[in-house]
Amino acid sequence: MKIRWCTFDCYGTLIDWEGGVTDALLPLFETPPDRDALAKEYIETEASIETGAYLRYREILDLAGAALLRTHGIDRPSPLPASLPDWVAFAEVPGALRALQTTGRRIAILSNVDRDLIATSIPKLGITPDLVVTAEDVGSYKPAVGHWRRFAELTGASTADSVHVGASQYHDMVPAAALGYRTVFIDRHGERLTTAPTRVLPDLSDLPRTVAELE
């Protein structure tokens, strides 16, 4: 069956989330830690907060950033909510998304953020998505399945005519596969696979051809 919809995680997949987070946090350290280690620590801190009662993502950024800084003996407010509008898209993203739309694919973004925050990032993608579903819309964070449920409700799309693309095994590959979606894992860091994505790519450059091959 023809793939009509490509659903995407946004931050980490389309927008350089780790770069944005570490660029905001590193200046607060007297002795800057390793960037990759800091990003990993932040990811774990944020994920633990997201498992609790739903809070808007702006609050998650505030709490997680401040908690990480306190772990390192830094008593400062989180710089992350104010920094998000400055986070940039990965270089290959606009071209890949335009190529998908040119071949008739519709694009939905399923993101763990608030609507006002993602509005600052969408202009950097080079296209206008056909649909955006945020954590604010569904009151939960991936890997909970609320984003996919809302996507299906709004579009009438099925797992047979959709493919999900994401850069997190935990947040995206596991729940999407469990729901029956084909998945493309964007493995920007050469991770050890703990899941079984349909395809694995190092970035989005070859995504349009990969999606065509999945039909």
N, C-alpha and C positions, 0 to 999 in steps of 0.2 A: 504493500500500500504506500502511496505517495506520502512523504513526510510534509505535512502542512504547517506544523508548529515546531519551533525550536524554543525551548524554555531555558533560561539562563539564570544562574546565580550571578550577582553583580560584583560584590566586593571580594577581591581575590581572583575572580575570573575575568571580569572586564575592566575593573578599576583596581589599581595597585594599592590594595588595602594594607598589606604589610608594610610597604614603603611609606604610606601615609602615616600609619601609626608610629613607626619607629622614627620617622623624621620629626614628629611632634614630641616624642618622649625623650629622645637622646640628648637634646640641649639642656635638660633638667638634671643630668647626671654630671657630677664633678669628674668622675672617671667613667667615660662611656663604656658600657658593656658591648659584647659582640652583638651585632645587629640581628643576626639570625636567631641567636639564643633569646634575645629580647622579644622578637616577634613571636616565637614559640611560647614563651612565658605569657605574653599578653593573650594569645589565642586561648590558652588553657584557662586563664583568669576570666576572660569574657564568657567562655562556654559554661563555666560553673555558675556564673550569675544568671545566665539565660535559662538555666534549668529551674529556677525558682518561679515565683509568681510573675506574671507578665508586667514588664515595665517598658516604657517607650525606649527606643534605642538610644536616644540622646541621654537618658538616665543611665543606660547600660555603659555607654562610653565614659560617662562621668564616674560611675562607681568603679568600673574595672580599671580605668586609668589611675585613679587615686589609690586603689588597693595595690596595684603593682608598684607604684612609687613608694608607698609606705613599706612594702616588703624590702625595699632597698634603702630605707631610712630617710626618705624624702617626703617631707610634709608639705605637699603643694597640691593645688587643685588640678584636676585632669585637664590637659590641653586638648583632648581629643574631639569633643563636640565642635569646638570652634575651628578645628583643623580640617574636618571632613570636606568642606567645599573646595579645598585646595588639592585633594587627592586626584591623581591623574589617571587616565586610561592607559593600558598597555598599548604599545605602539601599533601592533597589528590589528587591534580590535576594530577600529572604524572600517577598515577595508574588508575585513571578514564579515562583519555584520551587513555592510552594503551589498556584498556579493550574495549573501543568503537572501536578502530581500529582492535582489534583482532576479533570482531564480524562482520567486514566488513564495518563499518561506515567510511565515508570519513569526514575529519575535515577541516573546513574553519574558519579562524579567520577574523573577521570584526572589525577593530580597529581604534579608533580616534587618531592615531599617525602618525609619519613619518616612512618611510621604514628603515632608518638607526637606529632609536631608537628601533623598534620592533625586529630588528635583534639581539639586545643584550639580549632580553628576551626569544626568542624562544628556545635557548638551555636549559632553565630551565624547559621547559614543559615536557620533557621526551619523546617526540615524534616529528616527523617532520610533520607539517600540510600539507595537500594536496593543500591548497590554502590560501594565505594571501591577504586581501584587506585592504588598509589603507586609511586614510583621504587624504594623499598625492596623492594617485592614483585617487581619485574621486573628489578632490577639494572641499570637504564639510565634515561637522561633523555630526554624528548622534546626534539628531533624524532625520535629513534629510535622505532620503532613497537611496542616491547614492551608499552606500555600498551594499545593497541588489540588486539593479539594476545591478551593475557590477558582483556580484556573479552569478546571473541568466544568464547574458550574457556569462560569461566564462565557466559555467558548464552545461548549459542547464537544470539545476535542477528546479523543480517546488515547490510550497508550499505544494503539496501533499506528496513529498518524502523527505522533509527537516523539521528540527525543529531548532528553534533559542534559544540559551541559553545565559542569561545575568544577571547581578546583578544590573542593573539600570532600574527602571520603566520608567523614563523619556527618557533615551537614547536608550533603547532596547525594552522593552515590548510594549510600545505604537506604535512605527513605525512598528515593526515586525508584531504585531497583525493586524494593519491596512492594511498591505499588504496581509494578509491571512495566515501567518505562525502560526503553533502551537508554543507555547513558554514555556520555563521552566525558572522561576524566581529563581535565587540563592539569597535567602534572608538571608544574613549573619548577619543582624542587627535586625531581628524581626520587620520589617517595617509595618506600616499600609498600607494595599493594597489600592491603588487608581486605579488599573488596574485589569484585569481578566486573569492572565496567565493560560495556560492550566494545568500546574503543578507548585508547589512551593516546593523548597528543601532548607535546611539550608546550604548545601555545595554540592560538586560534588560527594560525596562518593557513593550515590545511583543513580547517573545519568544513568549508563549503564542499570540497570534494569528498570528505569523509561522510557527511550527511547524505550526499547523493549515492554513495556506495551502500548505505544502509537501507535504501529503498528496495 
